[in-house]
Amino acid sequence: MKFTGTDSYVASDDLMMAVNAAVTLERPLLIKGEPGTGKTMLAVEVAKSLDRPLVQWHIKSTSKAQQGLYEYDAVSRLRDSQLGEEKVHDIGNYIVRGPLWEAFESDTPAVVLIDEVDKADIEFPNDLLRELDRMEFYVYETQKLVSAKHRPVIIITSNNEKELPDAFLRRCFFHYIRFPDKDTMTQIVDVHYPGVKKMLLREALEVFFEIREVPGLKKKPSTSELLDWLKLLMAEDISPDALRSQDERKIIPPLAGALLKNEQDVHLFERLVFMSRRAR
């Protein structure tokens, strides 16, 4: 089966090719790109397109590779032993399966999302190399080898917060999701808000891309933030003309808090717009 995108996700030809290449090679697909460009949603849509179960593992700064396999709940076993529980004699009752174990034992091939792998410790990716290569791991407490019934499609996302180890990169198929241009962004908006007025969308996209091009911006607005902004503009019935107001007291576009997320960027944008108007 080939991934060809879905009705609710606009995927470029390059992205579809990358997904299918990773499936053919039986290697994890490493996805990078700006926050808000649909990296996490890709796994959801691939699972939907291929009609496969989705197993999600959202990584935190405290996450350990072992948690993706299983954890031994020694505290519960100690408590049950003090209470005289009968199940305490079977250590298997205290083995908590992780997302990779779930995917390995799925009766149908699964799609596994390892989301924001760069949030964890630098050794986290290396600690998963053997398991992702061999599609198996050993449970020492029960002396059981867990092998994948079917090789899952593994999609790993990264926001480039830290460099990933070379040994890990060698085992992945890599794709960078480029930020959408205006035509692609129009398609994305049409998927989410098919009834948006064309004039409003045109003006909103002009403002959105102008803000993204402001030099020195700490955080450029993302696709998801544009969608939030459009939702607010439609809910408040803001006219397209209001986005281009020449009123000196209204330098910032209405509801721009959906796009600009810190005071430094707001002040920078205000100064640049003010200087641009003075120069006319």
N, C-alpha and C positions, 0 to 999 in steps of 0.2 A: 504494500500500500504506500502511496505517495502523499506527502503533505502538500496541499494546494491552497492553503489559506481557508478561511471561513467567512461567512456572511458578516460576522461581528468583529473581524480582525483583518486589517489591511496589511498584507505581507508583500514585500518586494520580491521580485524574481530571485535576487541574490539570497534573500533570507530563506525562501522556500528551498532553493538549491542547497543551502548549508544544512538545513534540517535533514533533507533526504540523503545528503552525503554522509552525515554522522550516523544515520540509520544503516546505510550500506556498509560503512566501515566498522560498525559496531563499536563506536567510540563515543565518549561524552561530548556533547556540544557545548562549548564555552561561549557565552554571549556577553558582550560588553556594549556599552553605549551610555549616553547621558541618562540620569534618572528621569523616569517618566516617558521613556520611549517604547514601553511595552515589552520589556525583557521578561518580567514575571508572567505577564498574560500570555506570552508565547507558549509556555508549557501547557497552560490551560487549554489554549486553542488547538495545540497539536494533539492533546489527548482527545478533545472533542472531534477533531477531524478524522483521526485514526480509529475512533471508537474504542479507546482504551481507558482503563482506570488511571486516575491521577493520584500520585503520592507526593505530598509536599513536605519539604524540610526547610524551614526558614531559619537561617543561621544568625546567631547573636554573637556578641563579643566573647561570651562565656562558653560557647558551644565547643564540644569536643567530638572528635571523629567517632569515638566509641558509642556516643549517643545515637548515631545513625544506625548502628548495628543492634545493640541491645544494652540494657543496664540491669545490674543485679541489685535488687532492693533489699539490702541487708537490714535496714532499719525495721521494715515491716516483718521480716522473718524473726528478728530479735523480739519484737513486741508480741508476735504470735506464740513464740516459744514460752514467753513469760505467762501468757494466758492459757497455755496448754492446748493450743489448737492442733488438731490432727494433721492438717496440711503442711505443717512445718517440716515434716520428714521428707517431703519432696521438694528439693531446691528449685525444680522447674516452675513451681508456683510463684516464684519471686523473680523470674526473668521477665523483664519488660521489653517487648519487641520494639525496635526502632523502625524508622521509615524504610530503610534499605531491606531489612528483614521482611517487612510487609510486601515490598515490591518483588523480592526474590521468591516468595511463596504464593504470589498471585497466580490464580489458575489461568489468567489471560495476560499477555504481555502488557506491562504497565509503562506509564510515563512518569519518571521521577524528576521532580524539581528540587535542586539544591540551590536555594535562593540567597544571593549576596554572600558568596563564599569568602570574599575578601574581608568580611567583618571579623572573622575568627582569627585565632593565632596563626602566625606564618607557617607553622608545622601542620596545621589542620589538613590542607590538601594532600601533603605527602603521606599523612597517616591513613589515607583512603586508597592509596595507589594499588595495593595488592588486591583489595576487595573489588575495586572497579575493574581491574584487569582480569581477575580469575572468576569474578561473579560468585564468590563463595567466602565464607568466614567460619571460624571455629568458636564455639561457645564452650569455654573452658570449665565453667561451673557444672555443665551437664555432659561434657565430653561429646558434644554433638557437632557435626559438620553441616552447616546450612548452605546449600547450593541453589542457585537460581533455577526455577523450573523453566523460565523463559528469560532471555536477556532483555532487560527493560531499556527503553529510550531514556537516556539521562541528559537533562538540560541543566547546565550550571550557569548562574548569572553572577556578574561582578560589576561593581561601580568604580573599579580602578582605585580604590582607597589605598591599596598596597599591592606591591608586585607579587605575582604568584610564582612558585618554584618552577624551574626549568623542567624538572622531571615530570611534574604534573602537566605542564603545557604540552610536552611531547605526546602525551596520551590523549589529548583533546583535539577536536576539530573546532577551529576558532572562527567566529564571525562578529564583526562590529556593526551594530545597527546605526546607520547614519541618521542624523536628524532629518525629519521629513522636509522636503521643499514645499512651496505653496500649493502645487497641484496635488501632491500626495496628502498634505494636511487637509485640503478640501475634501478628499475622499474619506479620510478618517472622520472628519466632522459629520459628513453625510451619513456615515454608518450610525453614529450616535444620535444625531439630531437631523433627521431627514427633512424636517419642516422648517429649518432655519431660513430666514429671509436672506436672499442673495446679497442685497445691499449691505445688510448688517454684517454678514459673514465676510464680505470683501473688505469693509472698513476695519473689522476686528482683526483680520489677518494682517492688514497693513500695519496696524498699531503693534500687534504682537511681534512681528518680525523686526520692526523698528526698535522695539525694546530689547530684543535679543542681540541686536547689532550695536547697542550702546557699549563703547569701550570702557573697561574697568568695572563692569557689573560683577558683583560677588556671586550672584546666583541667577543664571538665565532662566526665564520661565520655560516650563516643559510642556509637552503635549497634553498631559493630564491637567495641567493648570489652565491651559487654553480652553479645554472642554469645560472646566469649572466656571471660567469667566463667561463663556458663551451661555451657559445655563443660567447664570445670574442676569446677564443682559436680557435674555428672553423672558425670564421671570418678572423682571422689573420693567419690561417693555421699553428699554432704552432705544432711542432712535439712532440711526447711523450717524446723523449730523452731530450728536452729542459726543461722539468719539473723536471729533475733529474740532472741538470748540476753540474759538479764537479769544475767548474771554481770558484776560490776564489772571483772573482769580481761579481759573480752572485749568491749571497746567497738566495735572495728572488725569488720565482718563477715568471715567466713572467705574467704581468697583475694582480698581486696579490692585486692591489688596489680594486678589486671587492670583495676580501675576508677580508682583514685587513683594518679597517676603522679609525684607529687613530695611531699617531706616536709612542705612548708607546708600542703598540702591535707589530708594525713593528720592533722597536729596540729590543724588547724582543725576537722575532722570529729570528732575525739576530744573536743575541748573542748565542742562544741555538744551531743553526745550525753550527755556527763557532766553538763553543766548541766541538760539536759532531764530526766535521771533524778533528779537532786537535787531538782528542782522538783516532782516527783510526790508 
